[in-house]
Amino acid sequence: MYICNLCSRTFGRKWNYERHMGRKHAAKASVQGLDNQKLESNAPLKAITKTTTKPDSEEQIIQRMYIDLQELMEKLDKFMQVTPQTKKNQMLSGCLTTSLSSDNPVKQLEDLTNSAYANFCKLKLIECIAKGNGIRFPAASVMFENLITNN
């Protein structure tokens, strides 16, 4: 939950909060110090922040989110290359829906992508053991798990 220090409006998503600050309070700033005291200033926002760049517009923030989400979806699709297409479509849709329901969709989808990548790597490593030892995948999987847990 994000709360505006100037008007007490609450936001569920960080980018909504940032958009609000850029639109409604661009000429004011409220900074909370390490001692939790509010330091307010009527100076232009960029004069008291570390960056001098203009805040992104709502459209720019949303466009960046679309690009980030699509890039992550492409990675997820690649990691699911051995999954049957119907199941893959269901899984990708579920990941995207879950992400969009969270406070930070890009971070949520990034976490899901990292998890899928780790699983993809695990399957590739097990496949290597199976081929290298001339054994079936289930036996290689047991061997892999035993080697991982014993080290």
N, C-alpha and C positions, 0 to 999 in steps of 0.2 A: 504494500500500500504506500502510495506517495502522497504527501500532504504539502500544499503550497503554504509557505511561511508568511505570505503576505495577505492572502484572503481565506485561508483554511479550507480551500476546496480539496477534495480527495480524488485520487486517480488510481485505477487498478494497474495501469501499465505505465512504465517509465516514459515511453515516447509521447503519451498523451500529456503527462506532466510537463515534459520539455516543450511540447508545442504550446501549452497553456502559458508557460513562463515567457516564451518568445513572443506570443501574441498579446498577452494581457499586462505583462510586467517588464517589458523590454527596457524601460527607462529606470526601473528600480531593481534593487537586488536585496536579498536577505541571506546573510551568511551566518552560519552557526559555527562558533569557535569551538576549540577543544574543551573549553570549560562549560559548554552548552549554553553560553550566553548568546543571544541574537545580536548581531551587528547589522543595523540597517543603514542603507545609504540611498540617496536620491541621485547619485552619480549614474551615468550611463553604465549599463551592465558590463560592456566590454572593458570599461576602465578598471573594474575591480576583479575581473576574472583573469586567469592566466593566459587564455587564448584571446586573440583579437579577431577571430573569424565570426562572421554573422551566423546566428543559429540557423540550422537547417529548417526549411519550410516543412509543413506537414506532408506535402506531396513528396519532397525529397526523402524524408524519413521513411515513408511508406514504400517508395520505389526501391530504396536500399534494402528494405526488409524483403520485398518480393525477390530481388536478385539473390540475396543471401539464402532465402528459403529454397529457391529453385536450384542453386548450386548444391545445397545439402541434399535435396531430393535426388539429384543426378548421382551423387556419391552413393546414397542409399541404394538406388537402383542398380548401380554397378556391383555393390557388395552382395546383392541378392540374385546374382546372375544364374545360380543353379536352382533357384526357387521356381516352381511352376508359375506361369504368368498370372493365372487367376489369383493364386495365393499371394503373389508379389503385389498385385494391384490392391488387394485388401490390406496388406501390411503397410504399403506406402500411404494409402488413404488414412489408415488408422494413425500412423505416425504424424502425418500432417494435421489431422484433426486434433489430436492430443496437443500438439505444439501450439496451434492457433488458439486453443482454449487456455493456455497458460499465460502468466504475467509477462514472460519473455519468450515469444515463439521461436526466435532464432536460437537462443541459448538452449531451449528444450530440444529442438530438432538437432542441434549440434551434439548434445549429449546422446540422443538416440542414434545418431550417425556414428559416433565414436564407439558405442556399444556394438552396433552392427559390424563395424570394421574389425573390432576385436574378435567377434565371433567368426567373421570371414577369415581372419588370419589363423585362428585356431583350426578351422576346417582345412585350410591349406597345409598347415603343419601336420595334421593327422594324415592327410592324403599323402604327404611326402613320406611319412613313416610307413604307411601301408604299401606304397610302391617300392620303397627301398628295401623293405623286409619281405616282400612278396606275400603279405597277409591282407585279409579283408579289412574294410574300413572299421567295422565294430571292434575287432580285435586291436587294431591300431589306436582306436579311440581310448580303449581301456589302458593300453600301454602308455599312451601320451598322458592320461590323467594320473597314472601311477608315478610316472617320471616327474611330472610337475609337482605333485603333492609330496613326494619323497625328497625333493631338493629345496 
